[in-house]
Amino acid sequence: MEKDGSNLPENETLEKDTKLLEKETKRATVKMAMVGIWGNVFLAVFKLLAGILGHSAAMLSDSIHTLSDVFATLIAFIGVSISKKEADGRHPYGHERLECVASILLSIILFITGLGIGWNCILAIADGSYKEMVLPGVLAIIAAAVSILVKEGMFWYTMYYAKKLRSSAFKADAWHHRSDALSSIGALAGIIGARHGFPILDQIAGIVICLMILGVAIGIFRDAVEKMLDTACDEQFETKLREFVLSFSGEHGWEIGIDLLRTRKFGEKIYVELEISADGNMRLQEAHDIAEQVHDGIEEAFPDVKHVMIHVNPAGYHQEQEKL
């Protein structure tokens, strides 16, 4: 059987397409990681020099925050790369959950970063040290503005590919970029406030940013843990899946029902357990053909579904078992 006029059999063509997709995914992952790493290295050095030359403590702290993004991107890259490895003898279901581990590590880095920003701001207000800050220079304002623009651009760039690759780890990394942009906004507010006689604005902005970062970190952590605990998919997805399976009823004279439908998240992928009912008098080959078509149809219509287990019951069997 040939496909699109190719001289290759269909299964070889599909294998070739799969390898091409894997190659493109790897290329996009490496490209995204390199942009994140080198972009953050440049910004960290730039903000460090601006903080020293511009006499801005806020910018010095912001440069350290940016440096943490380098490690965050490295963790995301390693986690995603390992999670894409093929299944082996010791890991027959694949390595997708390692991406969840990377997301958890990133959420912890975000959480600690947020706490550090908030804690330093609270201490500065409590002991009044913010009043003793040296007046920041114009260079610090320029550095903060550049950081906001670059980090927001990196957020959208990383989020675009994270959604395309369905990567929770790179989504977390994207939010880390945005947390740095928010931190720079706080630094900018503090610098401008200090230059106009209101240095406490730096600390107040820092506390607000801290709360925003903590909220994002908790959300990323919760999502990653749910995917590691075999949490079921949401009701909307299961309803859509149920309707799709029932759409096979009536095809080729088949009448099928659903006795059991279970879903579970495995990293970024979904596993489906399904029991369908059919005429108990049909031949085994025909029952097998029904299960095969439903199985292949689900995996084609729902790209996030990695594995489908289907069992065929004779019609009425489930109800009889419940009566026993």
N, C-alpha and C positions, 0 to 999 in steps of 0.2 A: 504493500500500500504506500503510495507516494503522496507528498504534501506540497502544494503550491508549485508543482512542476519540478520539484527537486529530484535528483537522482538518488537521494538518500531515502531509506525506509523511514516511516513516520517516527518510530521509537528512537532512531539515531538522530533525526532532526530535532526532536524534543530534547534529547540529551545535549546536543550542540547548543540549542537555545538556552538551556539551563546553565551550561558552563559559561556562555557569554554573559548571562545575567549576573552570575557569581563574580565574573571578572570585573564587570561594570560596578558592582556593589563594592568590591574591594578597592577599586580605584577611587570611588567617591568617598569611602571611609578614610583612606590615606590622605586624600586632598583636604577633607574637612579637618582632620587632625592637624595637618601641617599649617593650615590657615590659623587654627586656634592657638597652636603652640607658638609660632613665630610672631603672630599678631600680639599675643600677650607678652612675649619677651620684649618686643619693641616698646609696648606701652609701659611695662614695668620699669624699664631703664629710663624712658622719657619722663615718667612721673617722678621717679626717684631723683633725677637731676633737677627737675622743676621744683620739687619739694625742698631740696637743699639750697638751690640758687634763689628760689622765690620765698624762702623762709616760711614754708607752710607745713605745719605738723599734719594737717588733714590730708595733704597730698602725699606725704611720706607714708601715712597709714594706708592710703588708697593704693600706693605702689605695691605694698606687701599683699594687699587683697588681690591685685592683678596677678602677682607672682603665683598665688595659690591656684589661679585658673590654669596655669601651665600644668600643674600636677593633676588637676581635675580632668583636663582634656586627655592627658596620658592614660589615666585610669579608664576613661570612656573608650578610648581607642583600643586598649588592651582587652577590655571586657567584651566589646563588640567583635573584635577579631577572633577571640577564642570561641565566642558563642556561635560564630558562623562555621566552625569546624564540623565536618561530617560526623555522623554517629559511628561509634566503634564498638568493640566487644565489651568494654567496661562501661560505656555510655550509649546503650542501644537506642535511647530516646533523644540523643543529641546533647548539645551543650547550651541551649538557649537560656537556661537559668543563670548562667554566669553573667549575662548582661544585667540581670536583676541585682546581682551582687555588686556590679559596678555602679548601678544606680543608687544602691543603699550607701556605698562608700561616698559617692558624690553628694548625697543628701546630708550625710554626716559632716562633710567638709563645709557645705553651705551653712548648716546649722551652727557649727563652731565659729565660722566667719561672722555670721549674724550676731551671735552672742558676744564675740570679741568687740565688734563695732559698738553694740549697745552698752556693754560693760564699761568701755573706755569713756563713752560719752557721759554715762551716769556718774562715774568717778570724777570726771572733769567738772561737772556741775556741782557735785557734793563738796569737793575741796576748793572750788573757786579757781582752779588753775587755768581755766579757759580765759580768764581776764588778763593773764600774764603772757599770752601768746604774742609773738612778734608780728607786726603788721605784714601780711602776705603781699608779695609783689604781683605785678601784672602777668608774669610768666606762669604763675600758679593758676591764674584764671584761664589762660590759654590752654594749659595742660588739661585742666578739668573739662573744658569744652571739647577738646580733641578726643579725650577719653570717652565722653558721652556719645559722640557721633560714631566713633570706631566700634565701641562695644555694643551699641544698639544695632549697628550694621552686622556685626558678628553674630548677634542673637538671631536676627532674621535669616542670615545665611545658614547657620547651623540648624535652626528649626526647620527650614525648608528641606534640607537633606535628611534630617532626623525623621520627619513625617514620610518622606519618600522611601526611606529604608525601614520605616516602622521600628525605630530604635529608641527605646526609653532612656538608654544611657546617654545618647547624644541630645535628647530632649532635656535631660537634666543638665547636661553641659551647656546647652543654650540658655537655660535659666540662670546658670552660673555667670554667663556673660552679662545677662541683664542685671543681675545683682550687682555686678561691678559698675555697670552704667548708673544704677541707682545710687551706689556709693559715691560715684563721681558727682552726681547731682547734689548730694549732701555736702560733699567737699566744696563744690562751687558755691552753694548757698552760704556755707560757713565762711569761705574766703571773702565773698562780697559783703556778707554781714560784718565780718571783722573790719573790713576796710571802711565801713560806714558806721562803726561804733557799736555794733551788736554781735559780738563774738559768740554769744550763747546760741545764736541761730544754728551754728555748726553742730552743736551738741544735740539740739532738739531735732534737727533734720536727721542726724545719725541714729537717734532712737527710733524715729518713724521708719527709716530704712531697715533697721534691725528687725522690726516686727514684720515687715514685708518679706524679708529674706527668710525668716523663721517659718512663715506661712508656706512659702514655696517649698522649703526643705521638707516640711512635714508632709505636704502633698505628694512629693516625689517618693518619700520613704513609704508612705501608706500604699501607693500604687505598686511599688516594687515588691513589698511584702505580700500583697494580695496575689500577685502573679506567682510567687513562690509557694503559696499555700493551696494551690489547686482550686482557687476561687472560681465559682461558676460565672459564666458570662452574664451580662445584664439581660433583663427580660425582653427588651426590644430585639436583641440579637437572636435569642432563642425563639421568639415568635416568628421572626423572619425565616429562620432555619426550618421551623416546623411547617410553615406554609410552603416552603420550597419542596420539602420531602413529600407532602401531601399532593403537590402538583403532579407527581408521577402517577397518581391514582387515575385509572382510566386509560392510560397509555397501553397499547397492545392488548387491551382487554383485561389489564390487571386492576384489581381493587385492593389498595393497601391502606393500612391505618398505622398509627403510632402508639405502641404500648409503653415505651420508655424513651425519654430523651434527656441526656445529661451532657453538660459541657464543663470543661475546666481549662483554665489558663496555664500554659507551661511556658514561662518567659514571655516572649512576644508572640508565641503561637497558641493555637487552640486545639484541644483534643475533644472528639465527639464520641459518645457512646450511645448507640441507637438500637432499639428493638422495634421492628416493624411487623405488622400482622398481614398475612395473605391467605388465600384459599388453601386450606389444609390438604386438598386433594390434588393440587398441582404437582407436576414432576419436580424432582430435586434440582434438575438442571435449570428449569424455569425459575424456581425460587432463587437459585444462585444468580441467574441473570438479572433479576430484579435488584438484589442486594448490590451487585456489581455496578449497575447503572446509577443507583442512588448514591453509592460511594463515590464514583468518579464525578457525578454531577455536583456533589457538595464541595469536593476539593477544587473543582473548576470555578464554581460560582462564588466561593468564599476563600480568597487567597490566604487568609490568616490561619485557616484550618490545616494543620499539618498531618493529622491522622484521624481516620474514622473507623470505628469498630461497629459492625452491623450484625445483628442476630435476627433471623426470621422466625416468627412464631406462627402457628396455624391460627386463623381467625377464631376469636373467642377463648383462646388458651389463657390469656392474662386474666380475664374475668373469672374463669374456672379456678385458677390458682388462688385468687383473692378470697374465694368462698371457702377454700380448704382451711 
